[in-house]
Amino acid sequence: MKKQAITLGRIGILLPIAVIIPIINMFVGIAVIVLLLMSHNYFSKVYEKPLIFKKALTGTIIEIVANIVGWIIFVIAIGSAALSMSSGGEVEPVNFQKITSVLFESAATIIGGIIILAGLIIGFYFIWQGLKLLAEQTGVKLFNTAGLLYFIGAIGIIVFGLGIIVIFAAWIVHIVAYFTVQPDEKPAEATTA
């Protein structure tokens, strides 16, 4: 079962590279989420630590729900801005600049962005907690490092989006962690924090 967890995790963490293939890139995000959650589920069963999976699942659900709610608010803001700038039911090309400025001044756009960002920060916090437990059990401290970098990166997005670079670095560390863990390891003794 541990070998399955490692294999699923390795495939899931490398799958974002497939975004360069135009036809399958829309399915990559869903596949990554499913494979990594399955990997965490297997790891939680191997080490008899259900929190590994529960934390990862909680973080993922928070991020998905926040994104859905935030994007719904964005779409409503865009629709209302387009309707307010349209003349006779048509959006004129000269109004796109006005629509853009209305969007950036709109409270709905700001609220949608805050919801998405808050969901990302809280979600990555839970994922980090799950990866921290996984690091303790596997002895591969890079899982903890990746989780911490994801969390710091999510917070860093506030600073002109610089956190995206940190999230990318976290992804690289996460890849290395999955390729460092060995399938024949014995479960580590439970550590007290």
Short mmCIF file of the C-alpha atoms (twelve columns), coordinates in Angstrom:
data_MODEL
# 
_entry.id   MODEL 
# 
loop_
_atom_site.group_PDB 
_atom_site.id 
_atom_site.type_symbol 
_atom_site.label_atom_id 
_atom_site.label_alt_id 
_atom_site.label_comp_id 
_atom_site.label_asym_id 
_atom_site.label_seq_id 
_atom_site.Cartn_x 
_atom_site.Cartn_y 
_atom_site.Cartn_z 
_atom_site.pdbx_PDB_model_num 
ATOM 1   C CA . MET A 1   0.000   0.000  0.000   1 
ATOM 2   C CA . LYS A 2   2.896   2.367  0.698   1 
ATOM 3   C CA . LYS A 3   4.248   1.752  -2.800  1 
ATOM 4   C CA . GLN A 4   0.833   2.734  -4.214  1 
ATOM 5   C CA . ALA A 5   0.848   5.901  -2.097  1 
ATOM 6   C CA . ILE A 6   4.278   6.848  -3.409  1 
ATOM 7   C CA . THR A 7   3.404   6.047  -7.031  1 
ATOM 8   C CA . LEU A 8   0.139   8.019  -6.919  1 
ATOM 9   C CA . GLY A 9   1.884   10.926 -5.226  1 
ATOM 10  C CA . ARG A 10  4.706   10.966 -7.776  1 
ATOM 11  C CA . ILE A 11  2.290   10.931 -10.701 1 
ATOM 12  C CA . GLY A 12  0.048   13.532 -9.069  1 
ATOM 13  C CA . ILE A 13  2.859   15.922 -8.211  1 
ATOM 14  C CA . LEU A 14  4.404   15.674 -11.700 1 
ATOM 15  C CA . LEU A 15  1.099   15.950 -13.563 1 
ATOM 16  C CA . PRO A 16  1.028   19.787 -13.652 1 
ATOM 17  C CA . ILE A 17  3.814   19.556 -16.246 1 
ATOM 18  C CA . ALA A 18  1.142   18.214 -18.644 1 
ATOM 19  C CA . VAL A 19  -0.452  21.681 -18.735 1 
ATOM 20  C CA . ILE A 20  1.653   22.356 -21.840 1 
ATOM 21  C CA . ILE A 21  -0.577  19.912 -23.786 1 
ATOM 22  C CA . PRO A 22  -3.594  22.064 -24.784 1 
ATOM 23  C CA . ILE A 23  -6.307  19.403 -24.942 1 
ATOM 24  C CA . ILE A 24  -5.697  17.793 -21.547 1 
ATOM 25  C CA . ASN A 25  -4.747  20.863 -19.490 1 
ATOM 26  C CA . MET A 26  -8.300  21.405 -18.253 1 
ATOM 27  C CA . PHE A 27  -8.349  17.937 -16.675 1 
ATOM 28  C CA . VAL A 28  -4.917  18.202 -15.051 1 
ATOM 29  C CA . GLY A 29  -6.069  20.132 -11.971 1 
ATOM 30  C CA . ILE A 30  -8.760  17.598 -11.112 1 
ATOM 31  C CA . ALA A 31  -6.384  14.683 -11.669 1 
ATOM 32  C CA . VAL A 32  -3.691  16.257 -9.464  1 
ATOM 33  C CA . ILE A 33  -6.150  16.774 -6.615  1 
ATOM 34  C CA . VAL A 34  -7.538  13.232 -6.861  1 
ATOM 35  C CA . LEU A 35  -4.131  11.530 -7.107  1 
ATOM 36  C CA . LEU A 36  -2.571  13.476 -4.237  1 
ATOM 37  C CA . LEU A 37  -5.591  12.881 -2.004  1 
ATOM 38  C CA . MET A 38  -5.469  9.168  -2.825  1 
ATOM 39  C CA . SER A 39  -1.758  9.173  -1.985  1 
ATOM 40  C CA . HIS A 40  -2.425  10.857 1.365   1 
ATOM 41  C CA . ASN A 41  -5.225  8.376  2.031   1 
ATOM 42  C CA . TYR A 42  -2.903  5.416  1.435   1 
ATOM 43  C CA . PHE A 43  -0.177  6.972  3.577   1 
ATOM 44  C CA . SER A 44  -2.686  7.537  6.388   1 
ATOM 45  C CA . LYS A 45  -3.643  3.852  6.256   1 
ATOM 46  C CA . VAL A 46  -0.037  2.632  6.133   1 
ATOM 47  C CA . TYR A 47  0.987   4.697  9.152   1 
ATOM 48  C CA . GLU A 48  -2.398  4.438  10.872  1 
ATOM 49  C CA . LYS A 49  -2.546  8.240  11.088  1 
ATOM 50  C CA . PRO A 50  -5.922  9.310  9.659   1 
ATOM 51  C CA . LEU A 51  -5.034  12.965 10.249  1 
ATOM 52  C CA . ILE A 52  -2.604  12.843 7.289   1 
ATOM 53  C CA . PHE A 53  -5.569  12.378 4.954   1 
ATOM 54  C CA . LYS A 54  -8.087  14.447 6.937   1 
ATOM 55  C CA . LYS A 55  -5.855  17.548 6.978   1 
ATOM 56  C CA . ALA A 56  -5.108  17.260 3.240   1 
ATOM 57  C CA . LEU A 57  -8.802  16.720 2.446   1 
ATOM 58  C CA . THR A 58  -9.904  19.652 4.633   1 
ATOM 59  C CA . GLY A 59  -7.370  21.990 3.028   1 
ATOM 60  C CA . THR A 60  -8.350  20.915 -0.473  1 
ATOM 61  C CA . ILE A 61  -12.078 21.339 0.194   1 
ATOM 62  C CA . ILE A 62  -11.531 24.809 1.670   1 
ATOM 63  C CA . GLU A 63  -9.539  25.892 -1.389  1 
ATOM 64  C CA . ILE A 64  -12.104 24.486 -3.848  1 
ATOM 65  C CA . VAL A 65  -15.106 26.043 -2.090  1 
ATOM 66  C CA . ALA A 66  -13.351 29.426 -1.729  1 
ATOM 67  C CA . ASN A 67  -12.450 29.404 -5.422  1 
ATOM 68  C CA . ILE A 68  -15.978 28.538 -6.497  1 
ATOM 69  C CA . VAL A 69  -17.546 31.225 -4.295  1 
ATOM 70  C CA . GLY A 70  -14.903 33.814 -5.243  1 
ATOM 71  C CA . TRP A 71  -15.286 33.179 -8.981  1 
ATOM 72  C CA . ILE A 72  -19.079 33.309 -8.771  1 
ATOM 73  C CA . ILE A 73  -18.740 36.743 -7.168  1 
ATOM 74  C CA . PHE A 74  -16.262 37.759 -9.916  1 
ATOM 75  C CA . VAL A 75  -18.652 36.645 -12.670 1 
ATOM 76  C CA . ILE A 76  -21.507 38.577 -11.064 1 
ATOM 77  C CA . ALA A 77  -19.266 41.663 -10.819 1 
ATOM 78  C CA . ILE A 78  -18.187 41.347 -14.458 1 
ATOM 79  C CA . GLY A 79  -21.779 40.843 -15.595 1 
ATOM 80  C CA . SER A 80  -23.060 43.837 -13.675 1 
ATOM 81  C CA . ALA A 81  -20.167 46.014 -14.892 1 
ATOM 82  C CA . ALA A 82  -20.803 44.977 -18.498 1 
ATOM 83  C CA . LEU A 83  -24.534 45.644 -18.164 1 
ATOM 84  C CA . SER A 84  -23.971 49.043 -16.618 1 
ATOM 85  C CA . MET A 85  -21.662 50.068 -19.478 1 
ATOM 86  C CA . SER A 86  -23.675 48.601 -22.323 1 
ATOM 87  C CA . SER A 87  -25.785 50.753 -24.548 1 
ATOM 88  C CA . GLY A 88  -28.853 49.164 -26.057 1 
ATOM 89  C CA . GLY A 89  -27.931 45.684 -24.882 1 
ATOM 90  C CA . GLU A 90  -24.503 45.587 -26.587 1 
ATOM 91  C CA . VAL A 91  -21.109 46.041 -25.012 1 
ATOM 92  C CA . GLU A 92  -19.120 48.455 -27.114 1 
ATOM 93  C CA . PRO A 93  -15.358 47.890 -27.470 1 
ATOM 94  C CA . VAL A 94  -14.612 51.434 -26.218 1 
ATOM 95  C CA . ASN A 95  -16.334 50.545 -22.941 1 
ATOM 96  C CA . PHE A 96  -13.914 47.690 -22.074 1 
ATOM 97  C CA . GLN A 97  -11.508 50.134 -20.430 1 
ATOM 98  C CA . LYS A 98  -14.371 51.579 -18.397 1 
ATOM 99  C CA . ILE A 99  -15.573 48.081 -17.472 1 
ATOM 100 C CA . THR A 100 -12.072 47.190 -16.287 1 
ATOM 101 C CA . SER A 101 -11.839 50.310 -14.133 1 
ATOM 102 C CA . VAL A 102 -15.315 49.658 -12.691 1 
ATOM 103 C CA . LEU A 103 -14.251 46.070 -11.847 1 
ATOM 104 C CA . PHE A 104 -11.149 47.198 -9.975  1 
ATOM 105 C CA . GLU A 105 -13.201 49.695 -7.991  1 
ATOM 106 C CA . SER A 106 -16.046 47.256 -7.335  1 
ATOM 107 C CA . ALA A 107 -16.583 45.934 -3.816  1 
ATOM 108 C CA . ALA A 108 -17.743 42.610 -5.286  1 
ATOM 109 C CA . THR A 109 -14.420 42.137 -7.068  1 
ATOM 110 C CA . ILE A 110 -12.491 42.920 -3.900  1 
ATOM 111 C CA . ILE A 111 -14.665 40.565 -1.822  1 
ATOM 112 C CA . GLY A 112 -14.263 37.784 -4.414  1 
ATOM 113 C CA . GLY A 113 -10.481 38.229 -4.368  1 
ATOM 114 C CA . ILE A 114 -10.365 38.221 -0.566  1 
ATOM 115 C CA . ILE A 115 -12.443 35.028 -0.412  1 
ATOM 116 C CA . ILE A 116 -10.158 33.250 -2.895  1 
ATOM 117 C CA . LEU A 117 -6.996  34.428 -1.123  1 
ATOM 118 C CA . ALA A 118 -8.321  33.554 2.349   1 
ATOM 119 C CA . GLY A 119 -9.344  30.101 1.106   1 
ATOM 120 C CA . LEU A 120 -5.885  29.606 -0.371  1 
ATOM 121 C CA . ILE A 121 -4.120  30.605 2.854   1 
ATOM 122 C CA . ILE A 122 -6.369  28.517 5.130   1 
ATOM 123 C CA . GLY A 123 -6.347  25.573 2.712   1 
ATOM 124 C CA . PHE A 124 -2.559  25.556 2.438   1 
ATOM 125 C CA . TYR A 125 -2.317  25.753 6.232   1 
ATOM 126 C CA . PHE A 126 -4.258  22.486 6.546   1 
ATOM 127 C CA . ILE A 127 -2.273  20.888 3.719   1 
ATOM 128 C CA . TRP A 128 0.931   21.909 5.497   1 
ATOM 129 C CA . GLN A 129 -0.305  20.253 8.698   1 
ATOM 130 C CA . GLY A 130 -0.990  17.039 6.774   1 
ATOM 131 C CA . LEU A 131 2.423   17.176 5.101   1 
ATOM 132 C CA . LYS A 132 4.057   17.805 8.489   1 
ATOM 133 C CA . LEU A 133 2.502   14.582 9.822   1 
ATOM 134 C CA . LEU A 134 3.587   12.767 6.674   1 
ATOM 135 C CA . ALA A 135 7.148   14.041 7.158   1 
ATOM 136 C CA . GLU A 136 7.183   12.746 10.724  1 
ATOM 137 C CA . GLN A 137 6.029   9.299  9.631   1 
ATOM 138 C CA . THR A 138 8.194   8.885  6.524   1 
ATOM 139 C CA . GLY A 139 11.287  10.597 7.921   1 
ATOM 140 C CA . VAL A 140 11.388  12.774 4.775   1 
ATOM 141 C CA . LYS A 141 11.494  16.307 6.182   1 
ATOM 142 C CA . LEU A 142 11.042  17.776 2.700   1 
ATOM 143 C CA . PHE A 143 7.294   17.134 2.989   1 
ATOM 144 C CA . ASN A 144 7.177   19.564 5.931   1 
ATOM 145 C CA . THR A 145 9.332   22.063 4.036   1 
ATOM 146 C CA . ALA A 146 7.049   21.876 0.983   1 
ATOM 147 C CA . GLY A 147 3.951   22.406 3.128   1 
ATOM 148 C CA . LEU A 148 5.503   25.377 4.908   1 
ATOM 149 C CA . LEU A 149 6.527   26.934 1.592   1 
ATOM 150 C CA . TYR A 150 3.001   26.462 0.194   1 
ATOM 151 C CA . PHE A 151 1.597   28.273 3.230   1 
ATOM 152 C CA . ILE A 152 4.172   31.096 3.105   1 
ATOM 153 C CA . GLY A 153 3.611   31.436 -0.636  1 
ATOM 154 C CA . ALA A 154 -0.148  31.761 -0.169  1 
ATOM 155 C CA . ILE A 155 0.424   34.576 2.313   1 
ATOM 156 C CA . GLY A 156 3.046   36.096 0.001   1 
ATOM 157 C CA . ILE A 157 0.562   36.461 -2.852  1 
ATOM 158 C CA . ILE A 158 -0.651  39.565 -1.021  1 
ATOM 159 C CA . VAL A 159 2.717   41.199 -1.813  1 
ATOM 160 C CA . PHE A 160 2.297   41.823 -5.547  1 
ATOM 161 C CA . GLY A 161 1.900   38.120 -6.257  1 
ATOM 162 C CA . LEU A 162 5.453   37.259 -5.205  1 
ATOM 163 C CA . GLY A 163 4.123   34.272 -3.306  1 
ATOM 164 C CA . ILE A 164 3.549   32.502 -6.610  1 
ATOM 165 C CA . ILE A 165 7.327   32.070 -6.889  1 
ATOM 166 C CA . VAL A 166 7.409   30.548 -3.398  1 
ATOM 167 C CA . ILE A 167 4.504   28.217 -4.276  1 
ATOM 168 C CA . PHE A 168 6.422   27.112 -7.371  1 
ATOM 169 C CA . ALA A 169 9.477   26.417 -5.173  1 
ATOM 170 C CA . ALA A 170 7.212   24.452 -2.796  1 
ATOM 171 C CA . TRP A 171 6.016   22.351 -5.716  1 
ATOM 172 C CA . ILE A 172 9.634   21.543 -6.667  1 
ATOM 173 C CA . VAL A 173 10.410  20.567 -3.037  1 
ATOM 174 C CA . HIS A 174 7.226   18.469 -2.972  1 
ATOM 175 C CA . ILE A 175 8.409   16.606 -6.094  1 
ATOM 176 C CA . VAL A 176 11.796  15.921 -4.485  1 
ATOM 177 C CA . ALA A 177 10.047  14.708 -1.307  1 
ATOM 178 C CA . TYR A 178 7.961   12.156 -3.209  1 
ATOM 179 C CA . PHE A 179 11.037  10.884 -5.033  1 
ATOM 180 C CA . THR A 180 13.012  10.709 -1.765  1 
ATOM 181 C CA . VAL A 181 10.568  8.538  0.186   1 
ATOM 182 C CA . GLN A 182 11.277  4.833  -0.202  1 
ATOM 183 C CA . PRO A 183 8.573   2.142  -0.460  1 
ATOM 184 C CA . ASP A 184 10.387  -0.315 1.817   1 
ATOM 185 C CA . GLU A 185 10.628  1.997  4.837   1 
ATOM 186 C CA . LYS A 186 9.218   0.851  8.127   1 
ATOM 187 C CA . PRO A 187 6.698   3.177  9.764   1 
ATOM 188 C CA . ALA A 188 8.426   5.596  12.120  1 
ATOM 189 C CA . GLU A 189 7.626   5.543  15.797  1 
ATOM 190 C CA . ALA A 190 4.987   8.074  16.765  1 
ATOM 191 C CA . THR A 191 6.616   11.275 17.888  1 
ATOM 192 C CA . THR A 192 5.206   13.601 20.483  1 
ATOM 193 C CA . ALA A 193 5.031   17.257 19.606  1 
# 
